[in-house]
């Protein structure tokens, strides 16, 4: 279920993993899940995912009780992105499925839009 107007969504596995991290790690009060992009990576841009405090240009979303912060200047690059979590033998970690990506690389953490 999408949160209205949220540019990103979390799969059930990703939501479960984020909640697990929130309960097992020491995440300061007031921090949310930061989702973003930055220049770099083999395809031109790479994803940012981690816990951070609210910043001046952020927009805030509540995804089934998980607070997500996205810099509004990066929202267009993330629109429609689903974050999943894989825990298989070949790959382990968060995976971004971005419909805006015109090119991706083999590592799965870099893209061009």
C-alpha positions in Angstrom: 0.0 0.0 0.0 1.5 3.3 -1.0 1.5 6.3 1.2 -0.2 9.1 -0.7 2.3 11.3 -2.6 5.3 9.3 -1.5 7.8 9.1 -4.3 9.2 5.8 -2.9 7.7 2.7 -1.5 9.2 -0.1 0.7 8.4 -3.7 0.0 7.2 -5.8 2.9 10.8 -7.3 3.2 12.4 -3.9 3.2 9.9 -2.6 5.8 10.6 -5.6 8.0 14.4 -5.1 7.7 14.2 -1.3 8.5 12.0 -2.1 11.5 14.5 -4.7 12.6 17.4 -2.2 12.3 15.3 0.4 14.3 14.9 -2.0 17.2 18.4 -3.6 17.2 20.6 -0.5 16.5 20.9 2.7 18.4 19.1 5.2 16.1 18.7 8.6 17.8 15.2 10.0 18.4 14.0 12.2 15.6 16.0 10.3 12.9 14.2 8.9 9.9 15.1 6.7 6.9 16.9 9.0 4.4 16.5 8.0 0.8 18.3 10.0 -1.8 20.8 10.1 -4.7 24.2 11.6 -5.2 26.5 12.0 -8.2 28.9 9.2 -8.8 28.9 5.5 -9.4 29.6 3.7 -12.7 26.3 4.9 -14.3 26.4 8.5 -13.1 24.3 8.5 -9.9 24.2 6.3 -6.8 21.5 5.8 -4.1 21.7 6.9 -0.5 20.0 4.9 2.2 20.5 5.4 5.9 19.2 7.0 9.1 19.5 10.8 9.4 17.9 13.8 11.0 15.5 16.1 9.2 17.2 18.8 7.0 16.0 22.1 5.6 15.1 20.9 2.1 13.5 17.6 3.2 10.0 16.3 2.6 8.7 13.8 5.1 6.6 10.7 4.4 5.2 8.1 6.8 5.4 4.6 5.2 3.5 2.3 7.5 5.0 3.9 10.6 8.5 4.3 9.1 9.4 8.0 8.7 11.2 8.7 5.4 13.1 11.8 4.6 13.9 12.8 1.0 15.5 16.0 -0.2 12.8 17.6 -2.4 15.5 18.4 -5.0 16.1 14.7 -5.4 12.4 13.6 -5.5 12.2 13.5 -9.3 15.0 11.0 -9.6 13.2 8.7 -7.1 9.6 9.0 -8.2 8.0 5.5 -8.4 11.1 3.8 -6.8 10.5 0.6 -4.8 13.1 -0.4 -2.2 13.3 -4.1 -1.6 15.5 -6.2 0.6 17.2 -9.4 -0.6 18.7 -12.0 1.8 19.8 -14.7 -0.7 23.1 -16.5 -1.0 24.1 -14.4 -4.1 23.0 -11.0 -2.8 22.1 -9.5 0.5 20.9 -5.9 1.1 18.6 -3.2 -0.1 17.8 -3.1 -3.8 16.3 -0.1 -5.6 13.8 -0.7 -8.5 13.7 2.7 -10.2 11.4 3.1 -13.2 13.2 6.4 -14.1 16.6 4.7 -14.6 17.6 4.7 -18.2 20.8 2.8 -17.4 21.9 0.7 -14.5 25.1 -1.1 -13.6 25.8 -4.6 -12.4 26.2 -3.6 -8.8 22.6 -2.4 -8.7 23.5 0.8 -6.7 24.2 3.1 -9.6 22.0 4.4 -12.3 21.5 7.1 -15.0 18.2 9.0 -15.4 
